[in-house]
Amino acid sequence: MSRAEPQFDELYREVILDHYRRPRNAGSLEAPTHQAEGANPVCGDEIELDVAIDGNVICEMAFRGQGCSISQSSASMMTERVCGATVAEARRVMQLFEAQLVESAEPDPALGDLEALQGVAQFPVRVKCALLCWKVLHAALETNDNEATTPQGV
């Protein structure tokens, strides 16, 4: 995304605000197989994540939390993007997303709407907001069935 194209900045801003105002997959799952939670004590963002995995496929996801528009919209976009994916694919998307924010890598088409958060890379203090839900997802995927966890360093 070129900074010389403000119409894209506005489009991305609208995507972020839409996910913040109308979060997808917000709430709880009745029978999650994996759960995790995390918080960013610096800014107060909090995320709790329920994941239902059948075989090797993420069948359902739901999140609860509070925080800034970046953390909450990132969680909404994450659940929308990886729901229905295999665990391996979810991990790949996680790596691509982190590379986009931390290493300023070009967005991969596999990210879908998550590309809208590319601009967060310009604000290092906000990168943790966007990555919080992904750290929580990573922790959830590392748990045994029905064992809740909190990621280290969040």
C-alpha positions in Angstrom: 0.0 0.0 0.0 1.5 3.3 -1.0 1.2 6.3 1.3 0.5 8.3 -1.9 -2.9 6.7 -2.2 -5.1 8.3 0.6 -8.3 6.6 -0.8 -6.9 3.3 0.3 -6.1 4.7 3.8 -9.7 5.7 4.1 -11.0 2.3 2.8 -8.8 0.5 5.3 -9.9 2.8 8.1 -13.5 2.0 7.3 -12.8 -1.8 7.3 -11.2 -1.4 10.8 -14.1 0.7 12.1 -16.7 -1.7 10.6 -15.1 -4.7 12.5 -14.9 -2.6 15.7 -18.6 -1.4 15.5 -19.9 -4.8 14.3 -17.5 -7.4 15.5 -17.8 -10.8 13.9 -17.8 -13.9 16.2 -18.1 -11.9 19.4 -19.3 -13.9 22.4 -18.7 -17.3 23.8 -18.8 -20.9 22.4 -20.9 -23.5 24.3 -18.3 -26.2 24.0 -14.8 -24.9 23.1 -12.0 -27.4 22.8 -9.4 -24.7 23.4 -9.4 -21.4 25.4 -7.0 -18.7 26.2 -7.0 -15.1 27.4 -4.5 -12.3 27.4 -4.2 -8.6 28.2 -1.9 -5.7 27.4 -1.4 -4.1 30.8 0.1 -0.9 29.2 -3.2 0.0 27.4 -5.8 -2.2 29.1 -6.7 -4.3 26.0 -8.2 -7.7 27.0 -9.1 -10.7 24.9 -10.7 -14.0 25.8 -10.8 -16.6 23.0 -12.8 -19.8 22.6 -11.8 -22.1 19.8 -13.5 -25.3 18.7 -11.3 -27.6 16.7 -12.5 -30.8 15.0 -9.8 -33.0 13.7 -7.3 -30.4 12.5 -9.9 -27.8 11.4 -10.9 -24.7 13.4 -14.7 -25.0 13.2 -15.8 -22.2 15.4 -14.3 -19.2 17.2 -15.6 -16.6 19.5 -14.0 -13.8 21.4 -14.8 -11.4 24.3 -12.9 -8.5 25.4 -12.5 -4.8 25.6 -10.0 -2.4 24.3 -9.2 0.0 21.5 -10.5 -0.3 18.0 -7.3 -1.9 16.8 -7.3 -4.8 19.3 -11.0 -5.5 18.9 -11.1 -5.2 15.1 -8.0 -7.3 14.8 -9.8 -10.0 16.9 -12.9 -9.8 14.7 -10.9 -10.0 11.5 -8.8 -12.9 12.9 -11.8 -15.0 13.8 -13.4 -14.4 10.4 -10.2 -15.2 8.6 -9.1 -18.4 10.4 -12.5 -19.9 11.1 -12.8 -22.9 8.8 -9.0 -23.1 8.3 -6.7 -25.9 9.4 -4.5 -25.3 12.4 -1.5 -25.2 10.0 -3.1 -22.6 7.8 -4.1 -20.5 10.9 -0.4 -20.6 12.0 0.7 -19.5 8.5 -1.7 -16.5 8.5 -0.5 -15.7 12.0 3.1 -15.5 10.7 2.1 -13.5 7.7 0.2 -11.0 9.8 3.0 -10.6 12.3 5.5 -10.1 9.5 3.3 -7.4 8.0 3.3 -5.5 11.3 6.7 -6.2 12.8 8.9 -6.6 9.7 6.9 -4.3 7.4 6.5 -7.1 4.9 4.2 -6.6 2.0 0.7 -7.9 2.8 0.1 -11.4 1.5 -3.2 -11.9 -0.3 -3.9 -14.7 2.2 -4.5 -12.1 4.8 -7.7 -10.8 3.3 -9.2 -7.9 5.4 -6.3 -8.2 7.8 -4.3 -6.1 5.2 -6.3 -3.1 6.5 -4.2 -3.2 9.7 -0.9 -2.7 7.8 -0.8 0.9 8.7 -0.5 0.0 12.4 3.2 -0.9 11.7 3.9 2.9 11.6 2.9 3.1 15.3 5.0 0.6 17.3 3.0 1.1 20.5 -0.2 0.0 18.6 1.4 -3.1 17.1 0.9 -4.9 20.5 -2.8 -4.0 20.2 -3.2 -5.6 16.8 -1.1 -8.7 17.8 -2.8 -9.4 21.2 -5.5 -11.6 19.8 -3.0 -13.5 17.7 -0.8 -14.2 20.8 -4.0 -15.4 22.5 -4.8 -17.7 19.5 -1.2 -19.1 19.6 -1.6 -19.8 23.3 -5.0 -21.5 22.7 -3.6 -23.7 20.0 -0.8 -24.8 22.3 -3.2 -25.9 25.0 -4.6 -29.4 25.5 -8.3 -29.8 25.0 -10.4 -27.7 27.4 -7.3 -26.3 29.2 -7.5 -22.5 29.4 -4.2 -20.6 29.3 -2.8 -17.1 29.3 0.1 -16.4 26.9 3.4 -15.5 28.3 4.6 -11.9 27.8 1.2 -10.5 27.0 
